Amino acid sequence: MQIVVHTHLVDSWTVLTVAGELDVVGGPELRQHVMTATQTGASNLVFDLTGVDFIDSFGLGVLVGALKRVRMVDGDLRLVIPERRVRRVLDVCDLDRVFVIADTVEIAIGAEPVAWSK
């Protein structure tokens, strides 16, 4: 299944709303949107994954790659994942220690950043 990605701004954050499956088929599409956003100056991203019903290791790699990309320009990436089944995949991989994961875009934007070192 292909994914659909829509981009809009909320305050100083670029929100990418994603629907579909974040896997080997859909992952490259999201990666391209991230590259486009960062090339046009966006450094703070929120991935609204409310419409994502499946994520695999390839999709996780896209998320981690996007995080690395924005952190290289002193930005941040936050995730919105209200679906517990999808969120559990990140929890099992300990990625909940790396990403801010929230139930809504508003909560994600207002959350404290995850501490990290370069």
Buried (B, 14 or more C-beta within 10 A) or exposed (E): EEBEBEBEEBEEBBBBBBBBBBBEBBBEBBBEBBEEBBEEEBBBBBBBBBBBBBBBEBBBEBBBBBBEBBBEEEBBBBBBBEBEEBBEBBEEEEBBEBBBBBEEBEEBBEEEEBEEEE
